[in-house]
Amino acid sequence: MEWDIRLNNVHYTARPAQEDKEVVDFLDEWYNDLEYVNGKTSGSTGTPKTIRLLKSDMLASASLTNHFFQIDQSSRLLLCLSPTYIAGKMMIVRAIAAGAELYTVQPSANPLLHINGHFDLAAMVPMQVDTILSHPVSFSRFKAIRQVLVGGAPVSPSLEERLQQIESACFATYGMTETVSHVALRALNGPQHADTYFALGQIHFSRDERECLVVHTPHLHEKHFITNDIVSVKDATHFQWHGRIDHVINSGGVKLFPEWIESQLSTLLSQRFFITSQPDERLGQKAILVIEGHPLSPEKENELMGQIRSKLPAYSIPKAIHYLEHFQETYSGKIIRKYDQQSI
């Protein structure tokens, strides 16, 4: 198959010799004669798996995103994520589908230190956005991006607050490798700023008996996906995310959502941390706070607990604080919440 992509100011109709290897490797897959490319799941709930992604599904997903963000032949897209994962792959496919110009930069904590210019769409993880906004040069360059997809991890309340001062339209994404990128977006700033996700195209939502999200995808080969995400469905095209059912803590009959607790505590700690549970004779499970690094002094820990009590409802307050020198991570960099209790 003949190549057809505008990449870093060059229109390629054959395999380029002087481009990023990961990008070229994906394009080799895209332009071969197979109907699919290989993708890796994130590893959030176990070992990452390699799955086959239909090229027709990827084009259908790209079409929904391009339509919503008004991406066409005159658009400039920025790729600053690895094409190893779905977010990076799909930025490339969006450019191909729209005939748009794609600019690439090596993935890093602050990719805008290495590239400058106006872009119509970019995709980043929250850590990249936070780092970019903390540096005056990259902060200025960020404002030249018209629209930004922010995914791969939850957006903290503190980062969301900082985005209110940014004119670039920023959106949190909801999706997975199996749905070939996002199926829903949440406006993080601007006049559409909200705490609910909305569907793209003809996608719609329901819940199963566990109160977990079911995504109906008429544009894909698979027509629905059952998730492990507990949500409130506002209507057929809007939902509010609460957390993963795998992480829910049942403490004395009350369901606690670690992700929500973490969002409330995000401004109190500079170290990485997570909320998990331990068995408790009276409550069944009790919530605990696990902090990465060396233990705080008793005085600092008491001060922290006082701040936590002022932030959370009584039933959500962690019953203990523990420490781990280093957190374990999945292949894609997400924190593994399960741990050997003897290690803490």
Secondary structure as GFF3:
##gff-version 3
##sequence-region A 1 344
A	DSSP	beta_strand	5	7	.	.	.	ID=ss1
A	DSSP	beta_strand	10	12	.	.	.	ID=ss2
A	DSSP	alpha_helix	21	30	.	.	.	ID=ss3
A	DSSP	beta_strand	36	40	.	.	.	ID=ss4
A	DSSP	beta_strand	50	54	.	.	.	ID=ss5
A	DSSP	alpha_helix	55	69	.	.	.	ID=ss6
A	DSSP	beta_strand	76	79	.	.	.	ID=ss7
A	DSSP	alpha_helix	86	98	.	.	.	ID=ss8
A	DSSP	beta_strand	101	104	.	.	.	ID=ss9
A	DSSP	three_ten_helix	111	113	.	.	.	ID=ss10
A	DSSP	beta_strand	121	124	.	.	.	ID=ss11
A	DSSP	alpha_helix	126	133	.	.	.	ID=ss12
A	DSSP	alpha_helix	136	142	.	.	.	ID=ss13
A	DSSP	beta_strand	147	150	.	.	.	ID=ss14
A	DSSP	alpha_helix	157	163	.	.	.	ID=ss15
A	DSSP	beta_strand	169	176	.	.	.	ID=ss16
A	DSSP	three_ten_helix	177	179	.	.	.	ID=ss17
A	DSSP	beta_strand	181	187	.	.	.	ID=ss18
A	DSSP	beta_strand	197	199	.	.	.	ID=ss19
A	DSSP	beta_strand	204	207	.	.	.	ID=ss20
A	DSSP	beta_strand	212	216	.	.	.	ID=ss21
A	DSSP	beta_strand	224	235	.	.	.	ID=ss22
A	DSSP	beta_strand	238	244	.	.	.	ID=ss23
A	DSSP	three_ten_helix	245	247	.	.	.	ID=ss24
A	DSSP	beta_strand	249	251	.	.	.	ID=ss25
A	DSSP	beta_strand	254	256	.	.	.	ID=ss26
A	DSSP	alpha_helix	258	265	.	.	.	ID=ss27
A	DSSP	beta_strand	273	280	.	.	.	ID=ss28
A	DSSP	beta_strand	284	292	.	.	.	ID=ss29
A	DSSP	alpha_helix	298	311	.	.	.	ID=ss30
A	DSSP	three_ten_helix	314	316	.	.	.	ID=ss31
A	DSSP	beta_strand	321	324	.	.	.	ID=ss32
A	DSSP	three_ten_helix	341	343	.	.	.	ID=ss33
###
